[in-house]
Amino acid sequence: MARKRFTDEQIINFLREAEIFISQGKSIKEVARQFSITEQTYYRWRKEYGGMDLSQSKRLKDLQKENGRLKKLVADQALDIQILKEVGQW
């Protein structure tokens, strides 16, 4: 089965619509089927994006990218320090 990729905006809109349908008495299973996703995907999205608006989602993604970049930088520096220790220049 091919995986579908949804944007953050689509996910947030799905969650908003899903809350409306659920408040009207539909089950989560029916709502998930309507959006062509699994119940597990719905719960995962709700956990990650629940209560967020689009600007907060974009900010989260930017922070995650920055965090990854900084982790790589620290790892590179730690490797450089280890190499210098082994060579005896530290």
C-alpha positions in Angstrom: 0.0 0.0 0.0 1.4 3.4 -1.0 1.9 5.9 1.8 0.2 9.2 1.6 2.1 12.3 2.8 0.0 15.0 4.4 1.2 18.6 5.1 1.0 20.0 8.5 -1.8 22.3 7.3 -3.8 19.3 6.0 -3.3 17.4 9.3 -4.4 20.3 11.4 -7.5 20.8 9.2 -8.3 17.1 9.5 -8.1 17.3 13.2 -10.4 20.3 13.4 -13.0 18.6 11.1 -12.7 15.4 13.1 -13.5 17.1 16.3 -16.6 18.5 14.7 -17.7 15.1 13.5 -17.0 13.5 16.8 -19.0 16.1 18.7 -21.9 15.3 16.3 -21.8 11.7 17.5 -19.6 9.9 14.9 -17.1 7.4 16.1 -13.4 7.9 15.7 -13.3 4.8 13.4 -15.9 6.5 11.1 -14.1 9.8 11.0 -10.7 8.1 10.3 -12.3 6.1 7.5 -13.8 9.3 6.0 -10.3 10.8 5.9 -8.7 7.6 4.6 -6.4 7.2 7.5 -6.2 4.6 10.3 -7.3 5.1 13.8 -3.7 4.9 15.0 -2.8 7.7 12.6 -5.6 9.8 14.0 -4.4 9.3 17.6 -0.7 9.9 16.6 -1.7 13.2 14.8 -3.8 14.3 17.7 -1.0 13.6 20.1 1.5 15.6 18.0 -0.7 18.4 16.6 -3.7 18.5 18.9 -4.5 22.1 19.9 -1.9 23.6 17.5 -2.5 26.2 14.9 -0.5 26.3 11.7 2.0 28.9 12.9 2.9 26.8 15.9 3.3 23.8 13.7 5.7 25.6 11.4 7.6 26.9 14.5 7.9 23.3 15.8 9.3 22.0 12.6 11.8 24.8 12.4 13.0 24.2 16.0 13.3 20.4 15.2 15.5 21.2 12.2 17.6 23.6 14.3 18.0 21.1 17.1 19.2 18.4 14.6 21.7 20.8 13.2 23.0 21.7 16.6 23.3 18.1 17.7 25.3 17.3 14.6 27.6 20.3 15.4 28.2 19.1 19.0 28.9 15.5 17.8 31.4 16.8 15.3 33.1 18.9 18.0 33.2 15.9 20.4 34.8 13.8 17.6 37.4 16.5 17.0 38.2 16.7 20.7 38.6 12.9 20.9 40.9 12.8 17.9 43.1 15.5 19.5 43.2 13.6 22.8 44.4 10.5 21.0 47.0 12.4 19.1 48.2 14.0 22.4 47.7 17.6 21.4 45.0 18.4 23.9 
